[in-house]
Amino acid sequence: AERLRELPNRDQAYVIRAVGERRIVLAALESPGLLYSAQTLRQLLEPRFRGAMVTLPLLTVTDWPDLAERGEWGGSSMRDIEWLAERRMNLVEFHTEHRVTADGQPVATVDSALLRRGELHAVHMVPIISHLNGMGQRGVYEAFPELRGKGSAAVYKTPTADLVAPCASQPRLVEVLAGWMRALAATASVRDISCWLGELRQHCDCEACRQTGQFALEARAFVAAWRLARQTVPDLRIRVLLTQGSYDSNDRVFAEIPPEVGVTYY
């Protein structure tokens, strides 16, 4: 135990020790480490079976991860939780259903079965508030037309729908984002949310947005929303996802983000 307490990311660290020739001990400080110790022993045993017989190695193992988080978002990650956990991946950021109702209420839902799968495999499940230039597809601009970005530079046309950057200088944006954060955090095991800036180089062309910059304002809105949400959920954390759209102004984005807020570099 003393050795484990000295290690980086000690919640995931473990030891395996042979005690004499008839006993092997698996030990950890917390449950993720214990799970990893069992996985290691099983993976060592699997190729050693010969029919009903197995050769049991007498082990001396001390193991820990250098990186606190290892994982992925989107794609097949939700389908692959068990596969990822076998390979010591411990983070999945997953998309959620979040929208604004016709009467202006931010709502969001989280799949509790998905969270349970993550818990059973020591995978940290982090819900996503997706790219802000997709807010028009979530009922936001119907309920709050003032949030729709101004000018043609705010619009990107696709074959199925227009993507429209928000007017990120509007105070209402903070209220919507805080509402989504509170709705996601209503599920007890959700205390970390991934917040995605707009995906493309779209920007509102109003004077306030031009002066500060689209992505700096979006980051500012996420941070302000987080502070508002923490009034009712004090232990809530967020991480801000940079994008290919924000690349040229990431310096200004970073200036808006306090040290206690995480950043994912895209």
Beta strands, then each sheet from edge to edge (+ up, - down):
strand 1: 14-19
strand 2: 23-28
strand 3: 49-50
strand 4: 53-54
strand 5: 60-63
strand 6: 71-73
strand 7: 91-95
strand 8: 97-100
strand 9: 106-109
strand 10: 124-129
strand 11: 155-157
strand 12: 162-164
strand 13: 192-196
strand 14: 237-241
strand 15: 262-264
sheet 1: 2+ 1- 5+
sheet 2: 3+ 4-
sheet 3: 6+ 7+ 10+ 13+ 14+ 15+
sheet 4: 8+ 9-
sheet 5: 11+ 12-
end
